[in-house]
Amino acid sequence: MGVITCEKEIALSIPPAKIFKAFVLDGNNLIPKAVPGVIESLALLEGDGGPGSIKQVNFGEGTGYKYVKERIDVIDKENCIYEYTMIEGDVLGSEFEKVSNVVKFEASPDGGSICKGSSKYYTIGDVKVNEEEIDAFKEKQMGLFKAIEAYLLANLDA
């Protein structure tokens, strides 16, 4: 098994605590509204929503994916850190056993935040992986934060 690490950063105009709350704490309800047709629903399958819980993300028809199951590893509200691992689903394809993700929201000088994302892709066996595809997938993940930002700006009471 090999491990490929990918890191990305994106600037957001929303303060860390608010974007963390929207993505992590209210994500099951808010994310499908922020990206309709892309993510249809999120459902808690096991646990209470804290570390060790399993949730399922169901994708829209045109995305090319059906679902991914994620294990919640860390929810650190104080430091706005969320860690989770994709453990099952067609998103993993035949190349990956799992993908571990760390998302951290830090305050930026302009009152917004910097979203720092780090992913570790664990390959199955010695499979060769196109790193450009991984980079493109990570860009889509980071694009989710921009969609949440846009939703929050358009719905100030969200």
Disulfide bonds with the S-S distance in Angstrom:
none
